[in-house]
Amino acid sequence: MLHDLKFALRNLSRNRGFAALAASTLGLGIGLVATQYSLIDGVLLRPLPFRNADRIMHVARAEDRPGAGQWSPVKMEEWHAIRDQQQSFEKVAAFQFGTFNVTHDGAAPRRLIGNSVSAQFFEVLGTVPVLGRGFGPGEDAPGQPALIVLSDKLWQEEFGAAFG
């Protein structure tokens, strides 16, 4: 075994270009595997950071027609029917990713990424805002004024951590 190791090192020292290529290929392969494991561990293996995370389900509708994405959003009328008629879950909430224009005190609007959520969203996740409040029952009904819950980072950066 020791003889084979000496032989390999002697050959690699004679062919430095090959040695560099072999070492960089090996390093790149190990780096890619480590990155993939980190992503899989962070996204799929670790539980969600919420109380009773094992009881939270994501329900969506698969789209069968050609050219459609894998998942399609549920219309508000359908969401209300699902919420009112379902009997399988203790609580249900809806969310949809989107972009929003936010402004205050005459400042120029900023385009931000966020979620539109239903009133029970924070209850389903088992969380409460650190300051202020979440949404009350019925505040997500059609015709109600739009409300916003800010992240701590946005509240600090955009609003200077000021109240009202």
C-alpha positions in Angstrom: 0.0 0.0 0.0 2.8 2.4 1.0 4.6 1.5 -2.2 1.5 2.3 -4.3 1.2 5.7 -2.6 4.8 6.6 -3.3 4.4 5.5 -6.9 1.3 7.7 -7.4 2.9 10.7 -5.8 6.0 10.3 -8.0 3.8 10.1 -11.2 1.8 13.1 -10.1 4.9 15.2 -9.5 6.1 14.4 -13.0 2.8 15.4 -14.5 1.9 18.6 -12.7 -0.8 19.6 -15.2 -2.6 16.4 -14.8 -2.2 16.6 -11.0 -3.7 20.1 -10.9 -6.6 19.0 -13.1 -7.3 15.9 -11.0 -7.1 18.0 -7.7 -9.4 20.7 -9.1 -11.9 18.1 -10.5 -12.0 16.3 -7.1 -12.4 19.6 -5.2 -15.2 20.8 -7.5 -17.0 17.4 -7.2 -16.8 17.5 -3.4 -18.0 21.1 -3.3 -21.0 20.3 -5.5 -22.0 17.4 -3.4 -21.7 19.4 -0.2 -23.8 22.2 -1.7 -26.5 19.8 -2.8 -26.6 18.2 0.6 -26.9 21.6 2.3 -29.8 22.6 0.0 -31.6 19.3 0.5 -31.1 19.4 4.2 -32.3 23.0 4.5 -35.3 22.7 2.2 -36.5 19.1 2.6 -35.1 17.5 5.7 -35.4 20.2 8.4 -38.8 20.9 9.8 -40.5 24.2 9.4 -39.7 26.7 12.1 -43.3 26.8 13.4 -45.1 25.2 16.4 -46.6 21.8 15.3 -44.9 22.1 11.9 -45.6 18.4 11.3 -49.3 19.2 11.2 -49.1 22.0 8.6 -50.1 21.0 5.1 -49.8 22.8 1.8 -52.7 22.1 -0.5 -52.7 23.2 -4.1 -54.3 22.4 -7.4 -52.3 20.7 -10.1 -52.9 22.1 -13.6 -53.4 19.5 -16.4 -53.7 21.7 -19.5 -50.7 22.1 -21.8 -48.6 25.2 -21.3 -49.8 25.7 -17.7 -47.4 25.7 -14.8 -47.3 22.8 -12.4 -49.6 24.6 -9.8 -52.3 27.1 -10.4 -53.7 29.6 -8.0 -57.2 29.1 -6.6 -59.7 31.9 -7.3 -61.0 33.8 -4.3 -64.6 32.3 -4.7 -63.1 28.8 -4.7 -61.0 29.6 -1.7 -64.0 30.8 0.3 -65.9 27.6 -0.7 -63.0 25.4 0.3 -62.6 27.2 3.6 -66.3 27.1 4.5 -66.9 23.5 3.4 -63.8 21.6 4.4 -63.9 19.3 7.4 -60.4 17.8 7.4 -58.4 20.6 9.0 -58.7 22.6 12.2 -57.8 25.8 10.5 -57.1 26.8 6.9 -55.3 29.8 5.5 -54.4 31.0 2.0 -51.4 32.8 0.7 -50.2 34.0 -2.7 -46.8 35.4 -3.6 -46.8 38.8 -5.3 -45.3 42.2 -5.6 -46.7 45.3 -4.0 -46.1 49.1 -4.3 -45.5 50.5 -0.8 -45.2 54.2 0.1 -45.6 56.4 3.1 -45.5 60.1 3.9 -45.3 61.2 0.3 -42.2 59.1 -0.4 -41.7 57.5 -3.8 -43.4 54.1 -4.0 -41.1 51.0 -3.6 -41.8 47.7 -5.3 -41.6 44.9 -2.7 -42.0 41.2 -2.8 -44.5 39.8 -0.3 -47.6 37.6 0.2 -51.3 38.2 0.2 -52.6 36.1 3.1 -56.0 35.2 4.6 -57.0 36.3 8.1 -56.1 33.0 9.8 -52.6 32.8 8.3 -50.7 33.6 11.5 -53.0 31.3 13.5 -52.3 28.4 11.2 -48.5 29.0 11.6 -48.9 29.4 15.3 -47.1 32.8 15.3 -48.0 36.3 16.4 -46.5 39.6 15.4 -43.9 41.0 17.8 -45.5 44.4 17.7 -49.0 45.4 16.7 -51.4 42.6 15.7 -52.2 40.1 13.0 -55.5 40.1 11.1 -58.9 39.8 12.7 -61.8 37.7 11.6 -63.4 39.0 8.5 -60.7 41.5 7.7 -59.9 39.4 4.6 -63.5 39.6 3.2 -64.1 41.3 -0.1 -64.6 45.1 0.2 -62.6 45.4 3.4 -59.7 47.9 3.3 -56.2 46.4 2.6 -54.1 45.8 5.7 -50.4 45.1 5.9 -48.1 43.3 8.4 -44.5 44.5 8.0 -41.4 42.3 8.5 -39.0 43.7 11.1 -36.4 44.4 8.4 -38.8 46.4 6.3 -40.1 48.3 9.4 -36.6 49.2 10.4 -35.3 50.1 6.9 -38.3 51.8 5.3 -40.2 53.2 8.2 -37.3 53.9 10.7 -38.9 51.7 13.3 -41.4 54.4 14.0 -45.0 53.9 15.2 -48.0 55.4 13.4 
